[in-house]
Amino acid sequence: MRRIRSLRREAVGQAYCSTANLGAGFDCFGLALNKYSDRVQIRFTQLNKIRLAVKGAYSYGVPKDSNQNSAGPPAVALLERARLKKGLFITIDKNVPQGLGLGSSGATAAACTKTLDHLLDLRLSDDELVRVASLGERAVAGTAHADNVGASLLGGFVIVFDNPVRTISIKPPSKLRIVVATPGLRPRRNKTRIARGLVPRRIETEKALLNVGRASAIATGFSRGDIELIGAAMSDEIAEPRRSRLIPSYDNVKRLAFEAGASGVAISGAGPSLAALVDETRHSPRMVSRAMVQGFAQKGVQASSFVARPAPEARIVRSR
């Protein structure tokens, strides 16, 4: 059994929500948003098992079975890494809404991974943290995609690539604002699994080349602080053409967002939210927000929206 250097008994960690893909960066790009965040409290127990409790504004329907909750698999993996034969009591303060395409399960997995790494004093690298946290996504979505957990753990704009996963974190431009508009649709069960099932398994070379070029331009835009370049490259040829069919007024909302000054618009993660990037020194994010809500309303769909800034990395809130 590995001896823990730290004498800490419990800790609380926090991780923000995120928008993933940004169009052409399917499963590779994530951007943390400072609108919602999950907090996870973890303490050691002598029961030699993992127990979960869920509270908070969006706790309804969140599974408490550690095999089905995105906090469970990362916790198991980290205990095994530490060779520690102890139990855990994990309390999730669920404040990221589910089913909107804002990386809700990813925020929980990221907060749990950050907190338990701290408690166990493992001092894992960023790449290792993201790999572990992505195990939580597998429990929820069926695939260990790392874009949301990468953004929630590392903050800002994150690129995940390679197998095993490696990461690059880039600080977004300070003038960047993200407008998220969400249609008031009835929640779909297993929405993320359904959305992932729509992605074609075979891709035409021409479409793949378009996405590779655009994704490269998005990454370059973030490194240069060029919001117009980022937005111009956000068109997707792989996932969005099929996923857009699930979102009423998709084309209308995008058109009105661009007319109001958005630099780029894409489905946020698996949807149904749409995320627009705006340079606040050139255009009003509030105007873009109103335009997107209006775009849904014109097709008889009520919608809500918010404006966010890029969020910082996951952090330890309290430890003792």
C-alpha positions as CSV (number, residue, x, y, z in Angstrom):
1,M,0.0,0.0,0.0
2,R,1.3,3.4,-0.9
3,R,1.9,5.7,2.0
4,I,0.2,9.1,1.5
5,R,2.6,11.9,2.3
6,S,-0.3,14.3,3.1
7,L,-2.3,14.1,6.3
8,R,-5.4,15.7,4.7
9,R,-8.7,14.0,5.5
10,E,-10.9,15.8,3.1
11,A,-10.9,18.4,0.3
12,V,-13.3,20.3,-1.9
13,G,-12.5,21.1,-5.6
14,Q,-14.3,23.1,-8.2
15,A,-14.4,22.9,-12.0
16,Y,-16.2,25.1,-14.5
17,C,-18.5,24.0,-17.4
18,S,-17.3,24.1,-21.0
19,T,-18.3,24.3,-24.7
20,A,-16.6,21.6,-26.8
21,N,-15.8,21.2,-30.5
22,L,-16.1,24.8,-31.6
23,G,-17.3,23.5,-34.9
24,A,-14.3,22.0,-36.7
25,G,-12.5,20.7,-33.6
26,F,-14.8,17.7,-33.0
27,D,-13.6,15.8,-29.9
28,C,-10.3,17.9,-29.9
29,F,-11.2,21.4,-28.7
30,G,-12.7,22.6,-25.5
31,L,-13.3,26.1,-24.0
32,A,-14.0,26.6,-20.3
33,L,-16.9,29.0,-19.5
34,N,-17.3,30.9,-16.2
35,K,-21.1,30.6,-16.1
36,Y,-21.6,27.3,-14.1
37,S,-19.4,25.2,-11.9
38,D,-19.5,21.9,-10.0
39,R,-18.0,21.4,-6.6
40,V,-16.9,18.0,-5.3
41,Q,-16.1,17.2,-1.6
42,I,-14.2,14.0,-0.9
43,R,-13.3,12.5,2.4
44,F,-11.7,9.2,3.3
45,T,-13.8,6.4,5.0
46,Q,-13.0,3.0,6.4
47,L,-15.7,1.2,4.4
48,N,-13.4,0.2,1.5
49,K,-16.0,1.4,-1.1
50,I,-17.0,4.6,-2.9
51,R,-20.3,6.2,-1.9
52,L,-21.9,9.2,-3.6
53,A,-24.2,11.9,-2.5
54,V,-25.6,14.5,-4.9
55,K,-27.0,17.9,-4.1
56,G,-27.3,21.3,-5.7
57,A,-29.5,23.2,-8.2
58,Y,-29.2,20.5,-10.9
59,S,-29.0,17.3,-8.8
60,Y,-32.3,15.9,-10.0
61,G,-31.7,12.7,-12.0
62,V,-28.0,12.5,-11.5
63,P,-27.1,8.9,-10.7
64,K,-25.6,8.1,-7.3
65,D,-24.2,4.7,-8.5
66,S,-20.4,5.2,-8.8
67,N,-20.4,3.2,-11.9
68,Q,-22.8,5.5,-13.7
69,N,-21.8,8.8,-12.3
70,S,-18.8,10.5,-14.0
71,A,-17.1,11.0,-10.6
72,G,-16.9,7.2,-10.0
73,P,-14.4,5.8,-12.6
74,P,-11.8,8.6,-12.0
75,A,-12.0,8.0,-8.3
76,V,-11.5,4.2,-8.7
77,A,-8.6,4.8,-11.0
78,L,-6.8,7.2,-8.7
79,L,-7.3,4.9,-5.6
80,E,-5.7,2.1,-7.7
81,R,-2.9,4.4,-8.7
82,A,-2.2,5.2,-5.1
83,R,-2.6,1.6,-4.0
84,L,-4.7,2.8,-1.1
85,K,-7.2,0.4,0.4
86,K,-9.7,3.0,1.8
87,G,-13.2,4.1,1.0
88,L,-14.4,7.5,-0.2
89,F,-17.5,9.5,0.5
90,I,-18.0,11.9,-2.5
91,T,-20.5,14.7,-2.3
92,I,-21.3,16.4,-5.6
93,D,-22.7,19.9,-5.5
94,K,-24.3,19.8,-9.0
95,N,-24.5,23.3,-10.4
96,V,-23.9,22.7,-14.1
97,P,-27.2,21.9,-15.8
98,Q,-27.4,18.6,-17.6
99,G,-28.3,18.0,-21.2
100,L,-27.5,21.4,-22.6
101,G,-24.2,20.7,-24.2
102,L,-22.2,22.5,-21.5
103,G,-20.0,19.6,-20.4
104,S,-22.0,18.8,-17.2
105,S,-20.6,15.3,-16.7
106,G,-17.1,16.6,-17.6
107,A,-17.2,19.3,-14.9
108,T,-18.0,16.7,-12.3
109,A,-15.3,14.3,-13.5
110,A,-12.8,17.2,-13.6
111,A,-13.6,18.4,-10.1
112,C,-13.4,14.9,-8.7
113,T,-10.1,14.2,-10.4
114,K,-8.6,17.5,-9.3
115,T,-9.7,17.0,-5.7
116,L,-8.7,13.4,-5.3
117,D,-5.3,14.0,-6.9
118,H,-4.8,16.6,-4.2
119,L,-5.9,14.4,-1.4
120,L,-3.8,11.5,-2.5
121,D,-0.8,13.8,-3.2
122,L,-0.3,12.1,-6.5
123,R,0.8,15.3,-8.3
124,L,-0.2,14.0,-11.7
125,S,0.7,15.9,-14.8
126,D,-2.0,17.8,-16.8
127,D,-2.1,15.0,-19.4
128,E,-2.5,12.3,-16.7
129,L,-5.3,14.3,-15.0
130,V,-7.2,14.6,-18.3
131,R,-6.8,10.9,-19.1
132,V,-8.2,9.9,-15.7
133,A,-11.1,12.4,-15.9
134,S,-12.1,11.2,-19.3
135,L,-12.9,7.8,-17.8
136,G,-15.9,9.5,-16.2
137,E,-17.2,10.5,-19.7
138,R,-17.0,6.8,-20.8
139,A,-19.4,5.9,-17.9
140,V,-21.9,8.6,-19.1
141,A,-21.5,8.8,-22.9
142,G,-19.9,5.5,-23.8
143,T,-16.7,7.1,-25.0
144,A,-13.8,8.5,-23.0
145,H,-13.7,11.8,-25.0
146,A,-11.5,14.4,-23.3
147,D,-12.5,17.8,-24.8
148,N,-14.9,18.8,-22.0
149,V,-12.8,17.4,-19.1
150,G,-9.7,19.0,-20.6
151,A,-11.2,22.4,-20.6
152,S,-12.8,22.0,-17.2
153,L,-9.5,20.9,-15.7
154,L,-7.0,23.2,-17.4
155,G,-9.1,26.2,-18.1
156,G,-9.2,28.5,-21.1
157,F,-8.9,26.9,-24.6
158,V,-7.6,23.3,-24.6
159,I,-6.6,21.0,-27.4
160,V,-6.6,17.3,-26.7
161,F,-4.9,15.0,-29.2
162,D,-3.1,11.7,-29.6
163,N,-3.6,8.3,-27.9
164,P,-2.9,8.2,-25.0
165,V,-4.3,11.8,-24.7
166,R,-2.0,14.7,-24.7
167,T,-3.0,18.3,-24.0
168,I,-2.2,21.9,-25.0
169,S,-3.7,24.8,-23.0
170,I,-3.9,28.3,-24.5
171,K,-5.0,31.4,-22.8
172,P,-7.9,32.9,-24.8
173,P,-8.0,36.6,-25.9
174,S,-9.2,38.8,-23.0
175,K,-11.8,40.5,-25.3
176,L,-13.4,37.1,-26.1
177,R,-17.0,36.6,-25.0
178,I,-19.1,33.5,-25.5
179,V,-22.8,33.7,-26.0
180,V,-24.7,30.5,-25.4
181,A,-28.4,30.2,-26.5
182,T,-30.4,27.1,-25.5
183,P,-33.8,26.1,-26.9
184,G,-36.4,25.0,-24.4
185,L,-36.7,21.5,-25.7
186,R,-37.8,18.4,-23.8
187,P,-34.7,16.7,-22.4
188,R,-33.6,13.6,-24.3
189,R,-32.5,10.6,-22.3
190,N,-28.9,9.5,-23.3
191,K,-28.7,12.7,-25.4
192,T,-24.9,12.6,-25.7
193,R,-24.9,8.9,-26.8
194,I,-27.5,9.7,-29.4
195,A,-25.6,12.7,-30.7
196,R,-22.4,10.7,-30.9
197,G,-24.2,8.0,-32.8
198,L,-25.1,10.5,-35.5
199,V,-21.4,11.2,-36.3
200,P,-20.4,9.2,-39.5
201,R,-17.9,6.5,-39.1
202,R,-16.4,7.1,-42.6
203,I,-15.5,10.6,-43.7
204,E,-14.8,11.7,-47.2
205,T,-11.2,12.9,-47.7
206,E,-12.4,16.3,-48.9
207,K,-14.4,16.9,-45.8
208,A,-11.6,15.7,-43.5
209,L,-9.2,18.1,-45.2
210,L,-11.6,21.0,-44.7
211,N,-11.9,20.2,-41.0
212,V,-8.2,19.7,-40.5
213,G,-7.5,23.1,-42.1
214,R,-10.1,24.9,-40.2
215,A,-9.2,23.3,-36.9
216,S,-5.6,24.4,-37.5
217,A,-6.8,27.9,-38.2
218,I,-8.8,27.9,-34.9
219,A,-5.8,26.9,-32.9
220,T,-3.7,29.5,-34.6
221,G,-6.4,32.1,-33.9
222,F,-6.3,31.4,-30.2
223,S,-2.5,31.5,-30.1
224,R,-2.6,34.9,-31.9
225,G,-5.6,36.3,-30.0
226,D,-7.4,36.7,-33.4
227,I,-11.1,36.2,-32.7
228,E,-12.1,36.8,-36.3
229,L,-9.8,34.0,-37.5
230,I,-11.2,31.7,-34.9
231,G,-14.8,32.4,-36.0
232,A,-14.1,32.2,-39.7
233,A,-12.8,28.6,-39.2
234,M,-15.6,27.2,-37.1
235,S,-17.6,25.5,-39.8
236,D,-17.8,21.8,-39.4
237,E,-18.1,19.1,-42.1
238,I,-18.3,16.0,-39.9
239,A,-20.6,16.1,-36.9
240,E,-22.6,19.4,-37.1
241,P,-24.4,18.7,-40.4
242,R,-26.2,15.7,-38.9
243,R,-26.5,17.0,-35.3
244,S,-28.1,20.3,-36.6
245,R,-31.2,18.3,-37.6
246,L,-32.0,17.9,-33.9
247,I,-32.0,21.7,-33.3
248,P,-35.1,23.6,-34.5
249,S,-34.2,26.9,-36.2
250,Y,-30.5,26.1,-36.3
251,D,-29.9,27.9,-39.6
252,N,-32.0,30.9,-38.6
253,V,-30.3,31.3,-35.2
254,K,-26.8,31.2,-36.8
255,R,-27.8,33.7,-39.4
256,L,-29.1,36.2,-36.9
257,A,-26.1,35.7,-34.7
258,F,-23.7,36.6,-37.5
259,E,-25.9,39.6,-38.5
260,A,-25.6,40.9,-34.8
261,G,-21.8,40.6,-34.9
262,A,-20.8,37.1,-33.9
263,S,-17.4,36.0,-35.3
264,G,-18.4,32.3,-35.3
265,V,-21.2,30.0,-34.3
266,A,-21.4,26.3,-33.6
267,I,-23.3,23.7,-31.7
268,S,-22.0,23.5,-28.1
269,G,-20.8,20.0,-27.6
270,A,-23.7,17.6,-28.3
271,G,-26.2,20.4,-28.2
272,P,-28.9,21.6,-28.2
273,S,-27.2,24.9,-27.2
274,L,-25.5,27.0,-29.8
275,A,-22.3,28.9,-28.8
276,A,-21.3,32.2,-30.5
277,L,-17.9,33.8,-30.1
278,V,-17.9,37.6,-30.0
279,D,-15.1,40.2,-29.8
280,E,-16.6,42.6,-27.3
281,T,-14.5,45.5,-28.4
282,R,-16.2,45.3,-31.8
283,H,-19.7,44.0,-31.2
284,S,-22.2,43.7,-28.3
285,P,-22.5,40.2,-26.8
286,R,-25.9,41.2,-25.5
287,M,-27.1,42.1,-28.9
288,V,-25.9,38.7,-30.2
289,S,-27.6,37.0,-27.3
290,R,-30.9,38.7,-28.0
291,A,-30.6,37.9,-31.7
292,M,-30.1,34.2,-31.0
293,V,-33.1,34.0,-28.7
294,Q,-35.1,35.8,-31.4
295,G,-34.0,33.3,-34.0
296,F,-35.5,30.5,-32.0
297,A,-38.6,32.5,-31.2
298,Q,-39.3,33.1,-34.9
299,K,-39.7,29.3,-35.3
300,G,-42.0,29.1,-32.2
301,V,-39.2,27.9,-29.9
302,Q,-38.6,29.6,-26.5
303,A,-35.0,29.9,-25.6
304,S,-32.7,31.2,-22.9
305,S,-29.2,32.6,-23.2
306,F,-26.2,33.9,-21.3
307,V,-22.9,35.6,-21.9
308,A,-19.7,34.1,-20.4
309,R,-16.0,34.7,-20.3
310,P,-13.3,32.0,-20.6
311,A,-13.0,30.3,-17.2
312,P,-9.8,29.5,-15.2
313,E,-8.6,26.0,-14.4
314,A,-10.1,23.7,-11.8
315,R,-9.0,24.5,-8.2
316,I,-9.0,23.3,-4.7
317,V,-11.4,25.4,-2.7
318,R,-10.8,23.9,0.8
319,S,-8.5,21.2,2.2
320,R,-7.9,19.9,5.8
